[in-house]
Amino acid sequence: MGIIPGISGASQGDATDLPITNLSRRSFVTGSGLFVVGVALAGCSQYAEPDINADAFDLPDQDPSPLTGVAGGDATPALWIAIDEGGTVKITCHRSEMGQQVWTSMAQIVADELEADWDKVEIVQAEGHERYGDQNTDGSRSVRYNFHRLRVAGAAMRGMLTEAAALYWGMEPAECTAQEGLVSNAKNSDTLSYGNLAELAARMQIPAEEDITLKQPEEWRFIGKEVASLTIPKIVRGEGTFGIDVDRPGMVHAVIARPPQVFGRVRSFDESAALKVPGVLQTMRMPDAKPPALYQPLGGVAVVAKDTWAAIQGRNALEISWADGPNAKYDSDTFADAMKRTARRPGKVRRERGNVRGGLADAAQRVEAEYYAPHLAHTPMEPPCATAQWTGDKLECWACVQDPQSTRQTLAGILGIDKQNITVTPTWLGGAFGRKSKPDFVIEAALIARDVGKPVKVTWTREDDIRHGYYHAASAQRLEAGLDQDGRCTSYLHRTVFPPIPSTFVDGLATPSDGELGLGATDVPFAVPNLRVESGDARGHVRIGWLRSVSNIHHAFAVQSFAAELAHAAGRDPKDYLLELIGPERTINPADEGAIYLNYDASIKDYPIKTGRLSNVVRTAAKMAGWGRKLPARHGLGIAAHRSFLSYVATVVEVSVGADGTLSIPGIWLAVDAGTVINPNHARAQMEGGTINGLSNALYGEITAEKGAIVQDNFPTWRLLRMKEAPRQFEVEIIASNERPAGIGEPATPPAAPALANAIFAATGHRIRSLPMIGANGSRLPLGAKHDA
């Protein structure tokens, strides 16, 4: 039996408001493209509990399930929620688990409204299939997209179980209460377990949403509570399966020598030495990539062997002559200079209020600054890997992917087979940060497996991951402001230039998209009379892709650094000046000033930009940090605040900077307003991890290219923040809120870099406008170098 909401999940843009308008069987059968949120109530208890025979009750038969073909169905992954005869609640999670604890949060939502026994809750990972609607686990949307529908599904199940118990006892449902996997009655305190009631409940009429009573927040048992993770104990015990763990009978292993440039190709190669390596079985010429990049493999030569080590040694022995592609002249330093020149020229107006030119001309004081941020790489702890197996014309893949449904669709298109003949099973992901939503590595495995006729695991080494990934866009930004006699900002101009993500999908595209500009540029919340946001064009010469926080990374760095610069020019405290820029409590819609604003695919009515929430996290973080306290010499506090993924985050960083540029970070204080938070413990962990990610990128993160080839290759040249460099004190305050749930995985990253830069200025008087602050080859801040104002 299914609980079937009338929700369309056909595209990211459709699944924004998430109202469940009808839970009837008829709405599912006659609807099209609906997102299935189902329960399967099956079986009869085998334990020493009352024996309930559903056939003993005169109940109308339900329509056959469109997924299982039988009334009632069973506990298969085809439906979202199932209860077996032992009372175990099995929840099929359609999103990928990559350390963000989506398994646990989804279970908390369902179990709370269902009144399940938490010890009997299990998660089943969904395969990639359109029946699950949007499966793309990115954009910090998993809870936001599913919070209401999962609550309704759980509450409907609870109601059906309660009704079944009332029918058995011959009393009214109002006299029965469900709690912790049991239904009891008020007359004699008898109880029935969910497992015992499952078969009978499967015959109950599915309630319409208007007949479902959701719990009030004060009644929640799991939502908003620090429930223990469902995955971490399994990870510690080695019970989970990551992409690299997959093993199939008769499996062979492959690595690939890829062209150094995007759209480079093999001119010729000699495999003789590679074939002499013990364990190497064969080589395979991969198809050349052609513009646009999309998710297609990059080409090159694959080496297939009995194990990964032999494959790597065989690849090292290959003699390959590469033919240059169209990006052979790409030099990231030259490209950076070109973007900076573009940022100094008028661009395309993307949002405008008042008369910026006139305001700047009449200003008592003008402030100008230019900011630069380089390409960045994802480098998840587990590099991309995938296993593929063909059985006749059917393909099965196991891979650490963020979007198994998109992976399946892409495989069908490139391989030229019906997607119904393709099964994609996502494993756990050892980190992802956006990289594993691009399934080029899965396609590689499928192509090789079809050629060799055996199951094949393709493994990317760390060098492959860094040199052949999708990269965060480098950016150049110019900001100008006019201040009046009292130091108030009266005019604000922001010009941003970066190669857009759509350039990976549309060859030659150079203009930033509205969606990217709405990540920290066109949605700037400042209460300035004259404001203008412009964009400039820049063509991509590597594969540009989304990375944790996307364009918020460089936009927040520029905007929040510039806010501190304006405070300094006005002779004001940075925190107070930032609050003045944000202005009075109000709601903002950038569309009112000409912006095409997507609001993270959410309704601006349901998720308005509220400056009061942003100001509140600023004040909260500042109070946590003891803003204004006396600091030791060469210590400084920096603050930054940013709204992203519908959440509001303010971060205060304390630094200590030695005379030789030696940097330490004694403490970080962060306040986040993300609306309703499902699990505070996991939310704090995401805030900490996102901040560390942002600090790591700011201090060391830089991907450069020479002659079209990526220079960096492993952690010595792509350095990450080390444990001893992490802040000793890290405090996170989650603002209590009954607002709709917002994002958690990404919002902490954007304010980290500007808060750090502002703290360094407070400690040393040196203004950093170009990232990285140190670089992979350095150990100290180069105070007095190009980073200075």
C-alpha positions, -999 to 999 in steps of 0.1 A, spaced: 0 0 0 14 34 -9 10 68 6 12 88 -26 15 125 -24 7 146 -55 42 161 -58 62 166 -90 98 158 -86 106 159 -123 132 186 -120 151 206 -94 131 237 -102 97 219 -97 104 206 -62 105 239 -44 74 244 -22 67 207 -15 31 209 -5 14 175 -4 -20 182 -18 -35 148 -20 -27 114 -6 -54 94 -24 -47 63 -44 -66 79 -73 -43 109 -75 -13 87 -79 -27 64 -105 -41 92 -127 -12 117 -121 19 119 -142 55 123 -131 46 121 -94 72 117 -67 64 84 -48 66 85 -11 53 51 0 49 27 28 46 -11 25 28 -27 54 31 -64 51 31 -97 70 17 -110 102 37 -113 135 52 -147 142 58 -138 179 36 -144 209 14 -115 203 -23 -113 193 -29 -130 160 -47 -105 137 -62 -119 105 -70 -90 82 -94 -112 63 -116 -114 93 -126 -78 88 -150 -66 61 -127 -41 44 -128 -30 8 -99 -41 -14 -74 -14 -23 -64 -8 -59 -33 -28 -68 0 -10 -61 14 6 -93 48 -4 -81 44 -39 -67 13 -51 -86 -3 -64 -54 -24 -48 -27 -4 -40 3 30 -47 -13 61 -57 7 92 -42 22 111 -36 -11 132 -6 -19 106 4 -45 87 22 -18 100 46 8 87 33 41 80 -3 50 71 -21 82 79 -58 84 63 -84 106 89 -79 133 80 -42 135 112 -30 118 107 2 100 127 3 67 131 37 52 144 39 16 166 69 13 167 83 -22 196 106 -14 233 97 -12 251 94 21 285 112 20 291 121 57 264 147 59 242 123 78 212 124 54 204 88 63 199 97 100 180 130 93 156 113 69 150 86 95 144 111 123 117 129 103 98 98 94 103 80 128 91 111 147 57 114 130 54 76 127 61 72 165 85 44 156 108 26 180 142 41 170 160 8 177 139 -8 150 146 18 123 167 8 93 178 26 61 177 11 26 196 29 0 176 36 -32 190 28 -66 189 54 -93 154 56 -107 129 82 -118 103 69 -93 122 87 -66 120 121 -82 150 144 -77 179 123 -64 206 149 -68 223 151 -34 237 186 -37 227 222 -30 220 214 7 184 205 -2 178 170 10 159 180 42 144 211 27 129 192 -2 116 163 19 108 176 54 71 181 49 64 151 27 82 127 50 64 141 80 30 136 63 40 101 52 50 91 88 19 107 103 -4 89 78 12 56 86 7 63 123 -30 71 117 -35 39 97 -18 18 123 -40 34 150 -71 28 130 -62 -8 125 -58 -13 162 -91 4 169 -108 -18 145 -93 -49 161 -104 -38 196 -138 -26 184 -134 10 196 -129 45 182 -94 55 169 -96 85 193 -94 60 221 -61 46 208 -26 61 210 6 52 191 40 56 207 74 40 202 62 12 179 31 3 199 -5 12 198 -23 12 232 -60 19 241 -74 40 269 -99 14 281 -77 -15 293 -42 -4 284 -38 -33 259 -11 -29 233 -4 -41 198 29 -38 181 34 -22 147 46 -55 133 15 -72 145 -7 -45 130 11 -43 97 -11 -66 76 -44 -51 89 -31 -15 85 -24 -23 49 -61 -26 43 -69 8 58 -81 37 36 -52 61 28 -61 94 45 -61 126 27 -37 152 40 -64 174 54 -73 144 77 -38 140 89 -27 156 122 10 164 123 28 168 157 34 202 171 71 210 176 69 206 214 57 170 208 88 160 187 108 131 200 135 129 173 133 161 152 155 187 167 172 161 189 208 149 189 199 114 178 229 91 173 241 86 137 229 55 119 261 54 98 290 63 120 289 30 141 289 10 108 318 30 95 338 24 127 330 -13 125 339 -14 88 304 -26 79 295 0 53 303 -1 16 321 28 -1 328 29 -38 363 15 -34 349 -15 -14 328 -30 -42 340 -64 -53 324 -86 -80 333 -122 -90 359 -122 -118 364 -84 -115 394 -67 -131 408 -33 -124 416 -3 -146 433 31 -145 434 56 -173 461 78 -187 441 109 -197 452 139 -219 468 167 -200 444 192 -214 406 191 -217 399 180 -253 435 169 -259 437 135 -275 460 106 -281 482 110 -312 498 76 -308 508 52 -281 530 21 -275 516 -5 -251 544 -30 -254 562 -21 -221 529 -19 -203 518 -54 -213 551 -68 -198 541 -56 -164 530 -86 -143 492 -86 -139 485 -63 -168 459 -79 -191 453 -54 -219 450 -17 -229 421 1 -244 420 34 -263 392 55 -248 369 77 -270 382 112 -275 362 140 -257 346 166 -278 331 200 -268 311 206 -248 326 187 -219 294 176 -203 299 144 -182 318 126 -209 351 109 -201 383 128 -211 396 101 -234 431 86 -232 443 50 -228 430 26 -201 452 -1 -186 433 -32 -174 449 -55 -149 443 -81 -122 447 -55 -95 450 -17 -92 487 -16 -85 495 -36 -116 472 -12 -136 490 18 -122 525 4 -130 513 -5 -165 500 30 -170 534 43 -160 550 21 -186 528 34 -215 545 56 -241 519 81 -253 522 110 -277 496 136 -270 480 159 -295 471 193 -283 435 204 -279 419 238 -281 430 247 -245 467 241 -250 475 278 -246 456 282 -214 477 298 -187 459 306 -154 481 336 -145 474 352 -179 437 344 -176 436 360 -141 451 392 -156 425 392 -184 397 388 -159 410 417 -138 410 439 -169 375 429 -177 364 437 -141 377 473 -146 353 479 -175 316 484 -173 297 451 -176 262 437 -180 239 452 -153 223 424 -133 207 444 -105 203 481 -100 188 506 -75 191 543 -77 219 561 -95 253 545 -87 273 567 -111 259 599 -97 262 587 -62 299 578 -67 306 612 -83 290 631 -54 306 610 -26 327 627 0 350 597 -1 355 569 -26 368 534 -18 378 509 -45 392 474 -42 399 444 -64 397 408 -53 409 376 -69 402 339 -61 418 310 -81 404 277 -93 398 252 -66 396 214 -66 372 191 -47 397 165 -35 372 143 -14 390 118 8 378 90 -15 387 98 -51 362 89 -78 358 52 -84 331 30 -100 325 -7 -109 305 -18 -139 293 -52 -151 275 -61 -183 251 -91 -185 241 -93 -221 226 -59 -230 221 -50 -194 244 -29 -173 248 -27 -136 270 -1 -119 281 5 -83 296 39 -77 301 67 -52 278 91 -70 257 120 -56 230 116 -83 224 80 -94 194 89 -115 213 115 -135 242 89 -138 217 64 -152 204 89 -177 239 99 -188 250 63 -192 219 56 -214 227 85 -236 264 79 -241 261 41 -244 230 42 -266 209 18 -246 175 20 -229 179 33 -193 156 5 -182 185 -18 -189 207 1 -165 209 -2 -128 230 23 -108 235 15 -71 251 43 -51 275 33 -24 285 55 5 306 84 -6 339 91 12 333 128 8 322 145 -25 317 183 -23 300 183 -57 326 163 -76 306 130 -75 275 145 -90 295 144 -123 295 108 -134 323 107 -160 342 81 -140 311 58 -141 309 60 -178 346 51 -180 339 19 -161 310 10 -183 329 15 -215 358 -6 -204 336 -33 -190 318 -36 -223 351 -40 -241 367 -65 -218 336 -86 -211 342 -87 -173 333 -66 -143 357 -37 -141 365 -13 -113 379 20 -124 400 38 -98 411 74 -99 444 81 -80 448 113 -62 468 126 -91 440 118 -114 415 135 -91 435 168 -89 446 170 -126 415 158 -143 385 171 -123 359 197 -126 371 230 -110 356 258 -91 357 290 -112 386 314 -108 372 350 -103 382 386 -105 359 412 -88 360 449 -85 340 468 -59 336 506 -56 317 526 -29 309 562 -21 308 574 15 291 606 27 306 630 52 296 608 81 311 577 66 278 561 55 278 541 23 256 558 -2 267 541 -34 278 505 -40 291 489 -73 300 453 -75 315 439 -108 322 401 -109 339 381 -136 344 343 -137 340 315 -162 305 301 -157 295 265 -149 272 264 -179 304 266 -201 309 230 -193 276 222 -209 274 248 -237 306 252 -257 319 288 -257 295 302 -231 312 330 -212 285 349 -194 278 341 -158 243 326 -152 216 343 -131 218 314 -107 255 318 -101 251 356 -97 224 350 -71 249 332 -50 263 363 -31 263 390 -58 228 400 -69 213 390 -36 236 413 -15 214 425 14 229 460 19 206 490 26 225 514 3 205 540 -16 224 534 -49 234 499 -57 245 481 -89 257 446 -97 274 439 -130 290 409 -146 318 404 -171 324 375 -195 352 349 -192 355 317 -212 362 284 -194 393 265 -205 390 237 -179 358 218 -169 340 243 -145 318 226 -120 300 233 -88 320 229 -56 308 232 -20 291 266 -18 297 274 -55 299 311 -63 292 321 -28 329 313 -21 344 342 -41 314 365 -38 313 364 0 351 369 1 349 401 -19 317 415 -4 325 408 32 361 419 29 350 451 12 325 457 40 354 457 65 374 480 42 345 505 42 344 503 80 381 511 81 377 540 57 348 554 78 368 550 110 341 526 124 340 492 141 337 465 115 308 447 132 288 479 138 294 490 102 283 456 88 251 459 107 246 494 93 252 481 58 226 454 64 202 480 77 168 477 93 149 445 96 130 439 63 126 414 35 144 417 2 136 404 -32 163 411 -58 138 407 -86 123 440 -75 155 457 -88 159 439 -121 177 407 -110 166 373 -122 168 357 -88 163 319 -84 166 318 -45 182 284 -45 151 270 -64 129 279 -34 98 302 -34 108 337 -23 75 338 -4 84 307 16 121 316 20 123 354 18 156 372 24 152 385 60 178 410 70 167 407 106 179 370 107 213 380 91 218 408 117 208 385 145 236 360 136 261 388 134 252 400 169 251 365 183 285 355 168 301 388 180 287 382 215 300 346 215 335 359 206 336 387 231 338 413 204 356 444 216 376 426 243 412 436 247 435 413 227 472 406 229 495 423 205 493 411 169 460 393 176 429 404 157 392 395 154 375 395 120 338 391 113 318 381 82 282 371 76 265 356 46 232 341 35 235 310 14 213 280 7 186 299 26 206 298 59 222 327 77 257 323 91 280 348 108 316 338 117 342 355 139 378 344 136 406 352 160 441 351 146 476 356 160 502 367 135 539 367 142 563 394 129 576 368 104 540 360 91 535 329 112 497 325 115 477 307 142 439 306 147 432 304 184 394 305 181 363 306 159 328 315 169 299 308 145 262 315 147 238 298 122 201 303 116 190 274 94 154 273 104 142 240 118 173 219 124 168 181 124 199 171 144 219 198 162 249 176 167 252 169 130 245 205 121 273 216 143 296 191 127 287 205 93 293 241 105 328 231 117 337 211 86 324 238 63 344 264 80 376 243 80 370 237 43 367 275 38 399 282 58 418 255 39 408 270 5 416 305 17 450 298 30 463 272 6 438 263 -21 449 271 -57 447 252 -89 468 266 -117 473 256 -154 502 259 -178 498 251 -214 463 238 -206 476 213 -181 469 214 -143 501 219 -124 491 205 -90 491 167 -86 488 157 -49 486 170 -14 522 184 -14 511 208 -41 475 210 -32 477 215 5 449 212 30 446 226 65 463 203 89 451 192 123 476 213 143 465 244 123 428 240 132 414 264 158 418 252 194 384 267 203 354 263 180 320 273 192 288 269 172 254 283 182 224 272 164 196 298 165 164 282 177 138 286 150 105 273 138 111 286 103 112 261 74 144 239 72 172 254 52 206 242 41 233 230 65 261 213 44 274 244 26 265 277 43 295 278 68 321 278 40 316 313 24 321 336 55 353 317 66 377 334 41 366 370 46 364 366 84 400 353 83 412 381 60 395 407 82 411 392 113 445 393 97 440 430 89 429 437 125 461 420 138 486 434 113 471 462 92 478 442 60 448 438 37 446 405 18 426 407 -14 440 378 -34 437 342 -26 453 319 -15 467 338 14 498 315 18 497 289 -10 507 252 -9 544 260 -10 544 285 18 543 283 56 538 320 65 516 349 54 537 369 29 531 402 46 545 429 24 539 409 -8 512 412 -35 485 405 -9 489 438 8 466 468 2 
